């Protein structure tokens, strides 16, 4: 189980970073002129974000080959915390107290589900 928790942590970190980097790249794509598809496919932030999301997916598949989905999926809610912190730090997105409360409730719910 310790190895599983370590890999879930790695997957959540990689996935969370991937979400934020992808959002950063897409904000640039949305603000520029020209073909949206060409801008998307040539944006290094988008490419890196997609690569990190793919890495998350492959780690997740490896976890599913060893553990129950009902155990692994709830543990990946660490993504919510990672994304909120990184979005605030790297994208200057406002993360309000109400949003933190919601994230806290999600994590609390996952902890409760995990104990059953």
Backbone as JSON Lines, residues from 0, in Angstrom:
{"i":0,"aa":"X","n":[0.82,-1.2,0.0],"ca":[0.0,0.0,0.0],"c":[0.86,1.26,0.0]}
{"i":1,"aa":"X","n":[2.02,1.24,0.65],"ca":[2.9,2.4,0.68],"c":[3.35,2.77,-0.72]}
{"i":2,"aa":"X","n":[3.7,1.77,-1.52],"ca":[4.1,2.03,-2.9],"c":[2.95,2.64,-3.68]}
{"i":3,"aa":"X","n":[1.76,2.14,-3.47],"ca":[0.58,2.69,-4.14],"c":[0.39,4.15,-3.77]}
{"i":4,"aa":"X","n":[0.48,4.47,-2.49],"ca":[0.31,5.85,-2.06],"c":[1.38,6.76,-2.65]}
{"i":5,"aa":"X","n":[2.61,6.26,-2.73],"ca":[3.68,7.04,-3.34],"c":[3.37,7.33,-4.8]}
{"i":6,"aa":"X","n":[2.94,6.32,-5.55],"ca":[2.64,6.51,-6.97],"c":[1.4,7.35,-7.18]}
{"i":7,"aa":"X","n":[0.42,7.25,-6.29],"ca":[-0.74,8.13,-6.38],"c":[-0.3,9.58,-6.16]}
{"i":8,"aa":"X","n":[0.59,9.79,-5.21],"ca":[1.12,11.14,-4.98],"c":[1.86,11.67,-6.2]}
{"i":9,"aa":"X","n":[2.69,10.84,-6.8],"ca":[3.42,11.25,-8.02],"c":[2.43,11.55,-9.14]}
{"i":10,"aa":"X","n":[1.46,10.67,-9.32],"ca":[0.46,10.87,-10.38],"c":[-0.32,12.16,-10.15]}
{"i":11,"aa":"X","n":[-0.72,12.41,-8.92],"ca":[-1.48,13.62,-8.62],"c":[-0.65,14.87,-8.86]}
{"i":12,"aa":"X","n":[0.61,14.83,-8.48],"ca":[1.49,15.97,-8.71],"c":[1.69,16.22,-10.19]}
{"i":13,"aa":"X","n":[1.99,15.17,-10.94],"ca":[2.2,15.29,-12.38],"c":[0.91,15.78,-13.06]}
{"i":14,"aa":"X","n":[-0.21,15.2,-12.68],"ca":[-1.49,15.6,-13.26],"c":[-1.86,17.03,-12.92]}
{"i":15,"aa":"X","n":[-1.66,17.43,-11.67],"ca":[-1.97,18.8,-11.25],"c":[-1.11,19.82,-11.97]}
{"i":16,"aa":"X","n":[0.18,19.55,-12.06],"ca":[1.07,20.45,-12.79],"c":[0.66,20.5,-14.26]}
{"i":17,"aa":"X","n":[0.3,19.35,-14.81],"ca":[-0.14,19.29,-16.21],"c":[-1.38,20.14,-16.45]}
{"i":18,"aa":"X","n":[-2.35,20.1,-15.54],"ca":[-3.56,20.92,-15.68],"c":[-3.21,22.4,-15.73]}
{"i":19,"aa":"X","n":[-2.36,22.84,-14.82],"ca":[-2.04,24.26,-14.72],"c":[-1.22,24.72,-15.93]}
{"i":20,"aa":"X","n":[-0.27,23.92,-16.35],"ca":[0.54,24.28,-17.52],"c":[-0.32,24.3,-18.78]}
{"i":21,"aa":"X","n":[-1.22,23.36,-18.9],"ca":[-2.13,23.34,-20.05],"c":[-3.01,24.59,-20.04]}
{"i":22,"aa":"X","n":[-3.51,24.97,-18.88],"ca":[-4.33,26.19,-18.79],"c":[-3.52,27.41,-19.18]}
{"i":23,"aa":"X","n":[-2.27,27.47,-18.74],"ca":[-1.39,28.59,-19.1],"c":[-1.23,28.67,-20.61]}
{"i":24,"aa":"X","n":[-0.99,27.55,-21.24],"ca":[-0.82,27.52,-22.69],"c":[-2.09,27.9,-23.43]}
{"i":25,"aa":"X","n":[-3.23,27.44,-22.94],"ca":[-4.49,27.73,-23.64],"c":[-4.91,29.19,-23.48]}
{"i":26,"aa":"X","n":[-4.51,29.83,-22.39],"ca":[-4.79,31.26,-22.25],"c":[-4.02,32.05,-23.31]}
{"i":27,"aa":"X","n":[-2.81,31.64,-23.6],"ca":[-2.01,32.27,-24.66],"c":[-2.66,32.01,-26.01]}
{"i":28,"aa":"X","n":[-3.1,30.79,-26.23],"ca":[-3.75,30.43,-27.5],"c":[-5.01,31.26,-27.71]}
{"i":29,"aa":"X","n":[-5.81,31.4,-26.67],"ca":[-7.06,32.13,-26.79],"c":[-6.87,33.62,-27.04]}
{"i":30,"aa":"X","n":[-5.74,34.17,-26.61],"ca":[-5.51,35.61,-26.75],"c":[-4.84,35.98,-28.07]}
{"i":31,"aa":"X","n":[-4.31,35.03,-28.8],"ca":[-3.56,35.32,-30.03],"c":[-4.46,35.25,-31.26]}
{"i":32,"aa":"X","n":[-3.98,35.87,-32.31],"ca":[-4.71,35.84,-33.59],"c":[-4.23,34.67,-34.43]}
{"i":33,"aa":"X","n":[-5.03,34.28,-35.42],"ca":[-4.66,33.2,-36.32],"c":[-5.46,31.95,-36.05]}
{"i":34,"aa":"X","n":[-5.03,30.86,-36.64],"ca":[-5.73,29.59,-36.52],"c":[-5.59,29.03,-35.11]}
{"i":35,"aa":"X","n":[-6.72,28.81,-34.42],"ca":[-6.63,28.26,-33.06],"c":[-5.96,26.89,-33.02]}
{"i":36,"aa":"X","n":[-6.21,26.06,-34.03],"ca":[-5.61,24.73,-34.05],"c":[-4.1,24.82,-34.19]}
{"i":37,"aa":"X","n":[-3.63,25.65,-35.1],"ca":[-2.18,25.81,-35.31],"c":[-1.52,26.39,-34.07]}
{"i":38,"aa":"X","n":[-2.18,27.39,-33.45],"ca":[-1.62,27.98,-32.23],"c":[-1.56,26.95,-31.11]}
{"i":39,"aa":"X","n":[-2.58,26.13,-31.01],"ca":[-2.62,25.12,-29.96],"c":[-1.53,24.08,-30.16]}
{"i":40,"aa":"X","n":[-1.41,23.56,-31.36],"ca":[-0.44,22.49,-31.63],"c":[1.01,22.97,-31.6]}
{"i":41,"aa":"X","n":[1.23,24.27,-31.73],"ca":[2.6,24.78,-31.74],"c":[2.99,25.44,-30.42]}
{"i":42,"aa":"X","n":[2.08,25.5,-29.46],"ca":[2.37,26.16,-28.19],"c":[3.12,25.2,-27.27]}
{"i":43,"aa":"X","n":[4.34,25.56,-26.84],"ca":[5.12,24.65,-25.99],"c":[4.47,24.36,-24.64]}
{"i":44,"aa":"X","n":[3.72,25.34,-24.09],"ca":[3.03,25.09,-22.82],"c":[1.95,24.04,-22.99]}
{"i":45,"aa":"X","n":[1.23,24.11,-24.1],"ca":[0.18,23.13,-24.36],"c":[0.8,21.75,-24.56]}
{"i":46,"aa":"X","n":[1.86,21.69,-25.31],"ca":[2.53,20.4,-25.56],"c":[3.04,19.8,-24.25]}
{"i":47,"aa":"X","n":[3.67,20.61,-23.41],"ca":[4.15,20.12,-22.12],"c":[2.98,19.69,-21.23]}
{"i":48,"aa":"X","n":[1.91,20.48,-21.21],"ca":[0.74,20.13,-20.41],"c":[0.12,18.81,-20.84]}
{"i":49,"aa":"X","n":[0.01,18.61,-22.15],"ca":[-0.53,17.36,-22.68],"c":[0.39,16.19,-22.32]}
{"i":50,"aa":"X","n":[1.7,16.4,-22.42],"ca":[2.66,15.34,-22.09],"c":[2.53,14.95,-20.61]}
{"i":51,"aa":"X","n":[2.39,15.94,-19.73],"ca":[2.23,15.64,-18.31],"c":[0.9,14.94,-18.03]}
{"i":52,"aa":"X","n":[-0.15,15.34,-18.73],"ca":[-1.43,14.66,-18.57],"c":[-1.34,13.21,-19.06]}
{"i":53,"aa":"X","n":[-0.59,12.99,-20.14],"ca":[-0.39,11.63,-20.63],"c":[0.4,10.81,-19.61]}
{"i":54,"aa":"X","n":[1.42,11.42,-19.0],"ca":[2.19,10.72,-17.97],"c":[1.28,10.34,-16.8]}
{"i":55,"aa":"X","n":[0.41,11.27,-16.39],"ca":[-0.55,10.96,-15.33],"c":[-1.39,9.75,-15.72]}
{"i":56,"aa":"X","n":[-1.88,9.75,-16.95],"ca":[-2.75,8.68,-17.42],"c":[-2.04,7.33,-17.38]}
{"i":57,"aa":"X","n":[-0.77,7.29,-17.79],"ca":[-0.04,6.02,-17.8],"c":[0.27,5.54,-16.38]}
{"i":58,"aa":"X","n":[0.59,6.48,-15.49],"ca":[0.79,6.09,-14.09],"c":[-0.52,5.57,-13.5]}
{"i":59,"aa":"X","n":[-1.62,6.25,-13.83],"ca":[-2.94,5.84,-13.36],"c":[-3.29,4.44,-13.85]}
{"i":60,"aa":"X","n":[-3.0,4.17,-15.13],"ca":[-3.26,2.82,-15.66],"c":[-2.43,1.78,-14.93]}
{"i":61,"aa":"X","n":[-1.17,2.09,-14.64],"ca":[-0.32,1.15,-13.9],"c":[-0.89,0.91,-12.51]}
{"i":62,"aa":"X","n":[-1.38,1.96,-11.87],"ca":[-2.0,1.79,-10.55],"c":[-3.24,0.91,-10.62]}
{"i":63,"aa":"X","n":[-4.03,1.09,-11.67],"ca":[-5.24,0.29,-11.81],"c":[-4.93,-1.18,-12.07]}
{"i":64,"aa":"X","n":[-3.75,-1.45,-12.58],"ca":[-3.38,-2.85,-12.82],"c":[-3.06,-3.56,-11.51]}
{"i":65,"aa":"X","n":[-2.83,-2.78,-10.42],"ca":[-2.46,-3.37,-9.14],"c":[-3.48,-3.18,-8.03]}
{"i":66,"aa":"X","n":[-4.31,-2.15,-8.16],"ca":[-5.25,-1.82,-7.09],"c":[-6.65,-1.62,-7.65]}
{"i":67,"aa":"X","n":[-7.63,-1.62,-6.76],"ca":[-9.02,-1.4,-7.15],"c":[-9.23,0.07,-7.53]}
{"i":68,"aa":"X","n":[-10.04,0.29,-8.55],"ca":[-10.34,1.65,-8.99],"c":[-11.04,2.42,-7.87]}
{"i":69,"aa":"X","n":[-11.83,1.74,-7.07],"ca":[-12.53,2.41,-5.97],"c":[-11.57,2.87,-4.88]}
{"i":70,"aa":"X","n":[-10.35,2.37,-4.89],"ca":[-9.33,2.81,-3.95],"c":[-8.45,3.89,-4.58]}
{"i":71,"aa":"X","n":[-8.08,3.7,-5.84],"ca":[-7.12,4.61,-6.5],"c":[-7.76,5.95,-6.86]}
{"i":72,"aa":"X","n":[-8.93,5.92,-7.49],"ca":[-9.54,7.16,-7.96],"c":[-9.76,8.18,-6.85]}
{"i":73,"aa":"X","n":[-10.33,7.8,-5.71],"ca":[-10.51,8.81,-4.66],"c":[-9.18,9.42,-4.18]}
{"i":74,"aa":"X","n":[-8.13,8.64,-4.19],"ca":[-6.84,9.17,-3.74],"c":[-6.3,10.26,-4.66]}
{"i":75,"aa":"X","n":[-6.72,10.24,-5.92],"ca":[-6.21,11.24,-6.86],"c":[-6.85,12.61,-6.66]}
{"i":76,"aa":"X","n":[-7.72,12.76,-5.66],"ca":[-8.3,14.08,-5.39],"c":[-7.26,15.05,-4.84]}
{"i":77,"aa":"X","n":[-6.08,14.56,-4.58],"ca":[-4.97,15.47,-4.25],"c":[-4.81,16.5,-5.36]}
{"i":78,"aa":"X","n":[-5.22,16.14,-6.58],"ca":[-5.17,17.06,-7.71],"c":[-5.85,18.38,-7.4]}
{"i":79,"aa":"X","n":[-6.98,18.35,-6.7],"ca":[-7.72,19.57,-6.4],"c":[-6.87,20.55,-5.6]}
{"i":80,"aa":"X","n":[-6.16,20.04,-4.63],"ca":[-5.31,20.89,-3.79],"c":[-4.13,21.41,-4.61]}
{"i":81,"aa":"X","n":[-3.48,20.53,-5.33],"ca":[-2.31,20.91,-6.14],"c":[-2.68,21.96,-7.17]}
{"i":82,"aa":"X","n":[-3.79,21.73,-7.87],"ca":[-4.21,22.68,-8.91],"c":[-4.56,24.04,-8.29]}
{"i":83,"aa":"X","n":[-5.26,24.05,-7.18],"ca":[-5.63,25.33,-6.55],"c":[-4.39,26.12,-6.13]}
{"i":84,"aa":"X","n":[-3.43,25.45,-5.52],"ca":[-2.2,26.13,-5.08],"c":[-1.42,26.64,-6.29]}
{"i":85,"aa":"X","n":[-1.21,25.79,-7.29],"ca":[-0.43,26.19,-8.45],"c":[-1.14,27.26,-9.29]}
{"i":86,"aa":"X","n":[-2.45,27.18,-9.4],"ca":[-3.2,28.19,-10.16],"c":[-3.07,29.54,-9.48]}
{"i":87,"aa":"X","n":[-3.08,29.53,-8.17],"ca":[-2.92,30.78,-7.43],"c":[-1.5,31.33,-7.6]}
{"i":88,"aa":"X","n":[-0.51,30.47,-7.49],"ca":[0.89,30.91,-7.57],"c":[1.36,31.23,-8.98]}
{"i":89,"aa":"X","n":[1.04,30.38,-9.93],"ca":[1.59,30.51,-11.28],"c":[0.69,31.27,-12.25]}
{"i":90,"aa":"X","n":[-0.62,31.22,-12.03],"ca":[-1.54,31.87,-12.97],"c":[-2.23,33.08,-12.36]}
{"i":91,"aa":"X","n":[-1.91,33.37,-11.1],"ca":[-2.49,34.5,-10.37],"c":[-4.02,34.41,-10.34]}
{"i":92,"aa":"X","n":[-4.54,33.19,-10.28],"ca":[-5.98,33.01,-10.17],"c":[-6.4,33.18,-8.71]}
{"i":93,"aa":"X","n":[-7.52,33.87,-8.5],"ca":[-7.97,34.01,-7.11],"c":[-8.6,32.71,-6.62]}
{"i":94,"aa":"X","n":[-8.12,32.22,-5.51],"ca":[-8.71,31.03,-4.88],"c":[-9.29,31.53,-3.56]}
{"i":95,"aa":"X","n":[-10.59,31.71,-3.56],"ca":[-11.27,32.3,-2.41],"c":[-11.4,31.31,-1.26]}
{"i":96,"aa":"X","n":[-11.76,31.84,-0.12],"ca":[-11.98,31.0,1.06],"c":[-13.12,30.01,0.79]}
{"i":97,"aa":"X","n":[-14.13,30.45,0.07],"ca":[-15.24,29.56,-0.26],"c":[-14.77,28.39,-1.13]}
{"i":98,"aa":"X","n":[-13.89,28.68,-2.09],"ca":[-13.36,27.61,-2.94],"c":[-12.51,26.65,-2.11]}
{"i":99,"aa":"X","n":[-11.68,27.18,-1.21],"ca":[-10.88,26.31,-0.34],"c":[-11.78,25.45,0.54]}
{"i":100,"aa":"X","n":[-12.88,26.03,1.0],"ca":[-13.83,25.26,1.8],"c":[-14.41,24.11,0.98]}
{"i":101,"aa":"X","n":[-14.77,24.41,-0.26],"ca":[-15.29,23.36,-1.15],"c":[-14.28,22.26,-1.38]}
{"i":102,"aa":"X","n":[-13.04,22.66,-1.62],"ca":[-11.97,21.66,-1.81],"c":[-11.81,20.83,-0.54]}
{"i":103,"aa":"X","n":[-11.88,21.49,0.6],"ca":[-11.79,20.78,1.88],"c":[-12.9,19.75,2.05]}
{"i":104,"aa":"X","n":[-14.12,20.13,1.65],"ca":[-15.24,19.19,1.73],"c":[-15.04,17.99,0.8]}
{"i":105,"aa":"X","n":[-14.51,18.26,-0.39],"ca":[-14.23,17.16,-1.32],"c":[-13.22,16.2,-0.71]}
{"i":106,"aa":"X","n":[-12.14,16.75,-0.18],"ca":[-11.1,15.9,0.42],"c":[-11.67,15.15,1.63]}
{"i":107,"aa":"X","n":[-12.45,15.83,2.45],"ca":[-13.07,15.17,3.61],"c":[-13.98,14.03,3.15]}
{"i":108,"aa":"X","n":[-14.77,14.28,2.11],"ca":[-15.64,13.23,1.58],"c":[-14.85,12.04,1.09]}
{"i":109,"aa":"X","n":[-13.74,12.3,0.44],"ca":[-12.89,11.21,-0.06],"c":[-12.31,10.43,1.11]}
{"i":110,"aa":"X","n":[-11.89,11.11,2.14],"ca":[-11.37,10.42,3.32],"c":[-12.44,9.52,3.94]}
{"i":111,"aa":"X","n":[-13.66,10.03,4.0],"ca":[-14.75,9.22,4.55],"c":[-15.03,8.0,3.67]}
{"i":112,"aa":"X","n":[-15.05,8.2,2.37],"ca":[-15.29,7.08,1.46],"c":[-14.14,6.07,1.57]}
{"i":113,"aa":"X","n":[-12.92,6.56,1.69],"ca":[-11.75,5.68,1.78],"c":[-11.73,4.82,3.03]}
{"i":114,"aa":"X","n":[-12.42,5.26,4.07],"ca":[-12.42,4.49,5.32],"c":[-13.45,3.38,5.32]}
{"i":115,"aa":"X","n":[-14.28,3.31,4.28],"ca":[-15.33,2.28,4.25],"c":[-14.86,1.07,3.49]}
